Amino acid sequence: MAGFLPGGLAQSPVTSRFVSMGVEQGLSRGAVTKLYQDNRGYFWISTEDGLNRYDGEEIRTYRSGTDLARRGRKVNHPQGNLCEDENHNIWYVNEGGIYCCDPVRMKLIHRPYPAGFEAPADLKAIAILSPGKSLWLFSASRGLYRCDYSRAEISLQFFALPFPVETTEAVPQADDQQQILIATGTEKGLLVFDTRKEQYYIVFAGTPVKKVWQQPGLYFLLTNNALLRCYTLQRAADFIPLFGSSPITGLAHRTACPRPSAS
């Protein structure tokens, strides 16, 4: 492409400018635990002492009154993803409850877990899937939780894992499929939860899936001997090996697991 550019531009090196942001620039804490860019372009920066929004010029920190009273317990620290709803609110969870950051009213609202619910230590938010106002939470030691945040009081519906998993990887397939992909780390394969049918399925049966992660429109799976890229989980042809050998057997089929208990 350089031959089609003016001579002066063809030889111009590409330079990047890095700007350091820390406590001096308004960040609530220097150690960043999560970074998320929302649909309007704002950067959300999570630390152990609050949630920060950077608009390209200034940093705004969001804390709730509950957090200010209990800051020593690090209840500000989000666990898992920062999730954006249809109104551009940012949601996250931790051991202290569920939090909603309303950037319009400039408030961080704390919503406690339902009475009697003890949050597992590895509980984390993974996605907001529509239709419906559902925030999905994942615990590798227990299973999936669907959180209905449309009402004044939070409600949780639990879907126990059909068998133990050895990893903590869970990502949403946030498209028409409405599925959540869970890497098991075992020879069981890839665990898929269909949020509409409320059913777990297995693909890659007999192949340990070590990790699953996503990029816009793409999903990547790492097995013992291959890295695969896929767009959906519907056909074997959707899985493209980037290196290694692809375990073709069983890719085109999924096996239903025993229906999990829901509560």
C-alpha positions in Angstrom: 0.0 0.0 0.0 3.0 2.3 0.5 3.3 2.8 -3.3 -0.1 4.5 -3.4 0.8 7.0 -0.7 2.5 10.4 -1.2 6.2 10.0 -0.8 6.4 11.9 2.5 3.7 9.7 4.0 5.1 6.4 2.7 8.2 6.8 4.9 6.5 8.3 7.9 6.8 6.0 10.9 3.7 5.2 12.9 4.0 6.6 16.4 1.9 6.0 19.5 1.4 8.3 22.4 1.0 6.9 25.9 -0.4 8.9 28.7 0.1 7.8 32.3 -2.9 7.9 34.6 -2.6 7.4 38.3 -3.8 8.7 41.6 -2.4 12.1 40.8 -4.6 12.3 37.7 -7.7 11.4 39.7 -7.7 7.6 39.7 -9.0 6.1 42.9 -6.2 3.6 43.2 -3.1 3.0 41.2 -3.6 -0.7 40.8 -6.1 -1.4 38.0 -8.1 -4.6 38.1 -10.4 -4.3 35.1 -10.7 -2.1 32.0 -13.9 -1.8 29.9 -14.9 0.5 27.0 -18.6 1.0 26.8 -20.8 1.5 23.8 -20.4 5.3 23.9 -16.6 5.2 24.0 -16.0 5.9 27.7 -13.4 3.8 29.5 -14.3 2.3 32.8 -11.4 1.5 35.1 -11.9 -0.7 38.1 -9.6 -0.5 41.2 -9.8 -1.9 44.7 -11.1 1.5 45.9 -13.9 2.4 43.4 -15.0 2.5 39.8 -13.6 5.2 37.6 -14.8 6.6 34.2 -12.4 8.3 31.8 -13.9 10.4 29.0 -10.6 11.4 27.4 -10.1 14.4 29.5 -11.0 13.7 33.1 -11.5 10.9 35.5 -14.7 10.5 37.6 -14.8 8.1 40.5 -18.0 6.3 41.6 -18.5 4.9 45.1 -21.7 4.1 47.0 -22.5 5.1 50.6 -22.2 1.5 51.6 -18.7 1.3 50.2 -17.6 4.4 52.0 -18.7 2.9 55.3 -16.9 -0.4 54.6 -14.0 0.6 52.4 -11.5 -1.4 54.5 -13.1 -4.6 53.3 -12.4 -3.8 49.6 -16.1 -4.1 48.8 -15.5 -1.7 45.9 -13.5 -4.3 44.0 -15.6 -5.7 41.1 -15.3 -9.5 40.5 -15.5 -10.6 36.9 -16.6 -8.4 34.1 -18.0 -4.9 34.0 -21.4 -5.4 32.2 -23.3 -2.7 30.4 -27.1 -2.7 30.1 -29.4 -1.2 27.5 -29.4 2.1 29.4 -25.6 2.3 29.5 -25.5 1.5 33.3 -22.5 -0.5 34.4 -23.0 -3.5 36.6 -20.7 -5.6 38.6 -20.7 -7.9 41.7 -18.5 -8.7 44.6 -18.9 -10.3 48.1 -20.8 -7.3 49.2 -23.6 -7.5 46.7 -24.5 -6.3 43.2 -23.7 -2.8 42.1 -25.1 -0.6 39.4 -23.3 2.5 38.2 -25.7 5.1 36.8 -23.6 7.6 34.8 -26.5 9.9 34.2 -27.3 10.4 37.8 -23.6 9.9 38.6 -24.4 7.4 41.3 -23.1 3.9 42.3 -26.1 2.0 43.7 -25.6 -1.0 45.9 -28.2 -3.7 45.8 -27.7 -6.5 48.4 -28.0 -10.2 47.6 -31.3 -11.9 48.5 -31.7 -12.7 52.2 -30.0 -16.0 53.0 -27.8 -16.0 49.9 -24.1 -16.6 50.6 -22.0 -15.5 47.6 -19.3 -18.1 46.8 -15.8 -16.6 46.9 -15.4 -17.2 43.1 -18.6 -15.6 42.0 -18.2 -13.1 39.2 -20.3 -11.3 36.6 -19.9 -12.4 33.0 -22.6 -10.8 30.9 -25.9 -9.1 30.5 -27.9 -11.0 27.9 -31.2 -9.9 26.3 -34.1 -10.1 25.9 -34.9 -9.5 29.5 -33.0 -7.7 32.1 -30.8 -10.6 33.2 -27.3 -10.2 34.6 -25.5 -13.6 34.4 -23.1 -14.6 37.2 -20.7 -17.6 37.2 -19.1 -19.6 40.0 -16.7 -22.4 38.9 -17.4 -24.2 42.1 -21.2 -24.1 41.8 -22.7 -23.0 38.5 -24.6 -20.1 36.8 -26.9 -17.6 38.4 -29.4 -15.5 36.5 -30.0 -12.2 38.3 -33.2 -10.3 37.5 -32.5 -6.7 38.2 -35.7 -5.2 36.8 -37.4 -5.2 40.2 -36.6 -3.3 43.4 -35.3 -6.5 45.0 -32.7 -8.6 43.3 -33.7 -12.2 42.5 -31.4 -15.0 41.7 -32.1 -18.2 39.8 -29.4 -20.9 40.2 -28.4 -23.5 37.6 -26.0 -26.0 39.1 -23.1 -27.3 37.0 -23.7 -30.9 35.9 -20.2 -32.0 36.8 -17.1 -30.3 38.4 -14.9 -28.1 36.2 -11.2 -27.4 36.5 -11.1 -23.9 35.1 -12.8 -20.6 35.7 -13.4 -19.6 32.1 -16.9 -18.7 31.1 -17.9 -16.3 28.3 -21.2 -15.4 26.7 -22.1 -16.0 23.1 -24.0 -12.8 23.1 -25.9 -13.1 19.8 -29.1 -14.8 18.7 -27.8 -18.1 20.2 -27.9 -16.7 23.8 -25.4 -19.3 25.0 -22.7 -19.2 27.6 -19.5 -21.2 27.0 -17.7 -22.8 29.9 -14.2 -24.3 29.5 -14.1 -27.4 31.7 -10.4 -28.3 31.6 -11.4 -32.0 31.6 -12.1 -34.6 29.0 -15.8 -33.8 29.2 -15.2 -31.1 26.6 -16.7 -27.7 26.3 -19.8 -27.0 28.4 -22.4 -24.8 26.8 -25.5 -23.4 28.6 -28.5 -22.5 26.5 -30.1 -19.6 28.4 -33.4 -19.9 26.6 -33.8 -23.7 27.2 -32.1 -23.5 30.5 -30.1 -26.6 29.6 -26.4 -27.5 29.6 -24.8 -29.3 26.6 -21.5 -30.8 25.8 -19.5 -30.3 22.6 -15.9 -31.4 22.0 -16.7 -34.6 24.0 -13.5 -36.4 25.0 -11.3 -33.3 24.4 -10.1 -31.2 27.4 -10.9 -27.5 26.6 -8.5 -25.5 28.6 -9.6 -22.0 27.9 -12.3 -20.1 26.0 -12.3 -16.4 25.2 -13.9 -14.0 22.8 -13.2 -11.1 20.5 -15.9 -9.1 18.7 -17.7 -11.7 16.5 -15.2 -14.5 17.2 -14.6 -17.2 19.8 -11.3 -19.0 20.5 -10.9 -22.4 22.2 -7.7 -23.8 23.4 -7.4 -27.6 23.7 -4.4 -29.8 24.5 -3.3 -29.9 20.9 -5.0 -27.1 19.0 -6.2 -23.5 19.0 -9.5 -23.1 17.2 -11.5 -20.1 16.0 -15.3 -20.3 15.6 -18.2 -18.1 14.9 -21.0 -20.2 16.3 -21.3 -23.7 17.8 -23.8 -25.0 15.3 -21.6 -26.8 12.7 -18.2 -28.5 12.5 -17.3 -26.2 9.6 -17.5 -23.2 11.9 -14.4 -24.4 13.8 -11.1 -23.3 12.1 -7.8 -24.6 13.6 -5.2 -21.9 13.8 -2.6 -24.4 14.7 -2.5 -28.0 15.8 -5.0 -30.7 14.8 -8.7 -30.1 15.1 -10.7 -32.8 17.0 -13.4 -33.1 14.3 -15.2 -36.0 15.9 -18.2 -34.8 17.8 -18.0 -31.2 16.8 -21.2 -31.2 14.8 -23.2 -32.6 17.7 -24.0 -31.6 21.2 -25.1 -33.8 24.0 -27.6 -32.7 26.6 -26.5 -33.0 30.2 -28.9 -33.9 32.9 -31.1 -30.9 33.6 -29.7 -28.9 36.5 -31.6 -28.0 39.5 -32.9 -24.5 39.5 -33.9 -22.4 42.5 
